[in-house]
Structures are given as structure tokens and as C-alpha cells.
Amino acid sequence: MILGACQFDVRRAQLKNLTTGDEWLLPRAELQVLKLLLASRGSVVAKHRLGAADDDHPALTDSSVTRAVFMLRSFLGVEHEHLIETVKGRGYRLRCDTRRRRERWLTLTWSKPWLVLVILLPFIVLTALHVSENYAGSGPTPP
């Protein structure tokens, strides 16, 4: 399973950054949270459900779930931390639209400078014309 620039190997409980080659054997809390988020991809998963006990392990505390999400985001990196979204008062969601979000971000990033230039250019031209008209004949006055 690919998550941003990382590959998740469920059987080995390992997250590998394909860009840097860093590998991380997931501790129990991070593994449990990531598996549940993947199983519910695109849907909000309540914090108490992410920390629920199973046959082999006791329940995780809310702070353990929060820390696990923080650690997963930090390993995914700044450019992919948005994949795990906090839904205030409800829980967490693993985003499905990673490619669309990245393309939208690139579009906004590259179009904004042009948009600003298009909006400001008429004001710059008008100001330059106004200044040149007002000061064109205002050279030194003859004695």
C-alpha cells in the first residue's frame, strides 16, 4: 500500500519512505491506528475506535492515539502529512484524494503570481501615467 512517498507493508508492520529509503518498524499504537484508518479510508474514524482493545492488547488512551497520529504524520513528511486529516470533535480520516489535492496545490501555487500580476498591472500602468503627466512639465522654472 502506497501512502504519499511511503510504502506500508502490513505483514512486516513496516513503513518505508521510498524517497529517502528510511524504514520504520511501527510500534503497536501506530500500527493499530494506521490499519484502522486504511480499513476505513475516506471515512472518519472516531478516536475511541482507533484506540479500541482487541483480543491481544488493551485499549490505547486518547493521548496514545493522538501521539500515534503525530508520529505517522511526521514519518510521512511535511508534503504528505495532510493524508491523515483531523476532523475536529469526530476523529481522523485517511484521505483518498492525494493526487487531486497535489495537483490543486500546484495549480494554485503556480497561478497565484500570474493572478497578482494581472490584477496589479493596470494599477501600476495607471500610476505611472499619472505620475508622468503631473511631473512632465514641472522642471525647473526659468528666472
Secondary structure, 3 states (H helix, E strand, C coil): CEECCEEEECCCCEEEECCCCCEEECCHHHHHHHHHHHHCCCCEECHHHHCCCCCCCCCCCHHHHHHHHHHHHHHHCCCCHHHEEEECCCEEEECCCHHHHHHHHHHHHHHHHHHHHHHHHHHHHHHHHHHHHHHCCCCCCCC
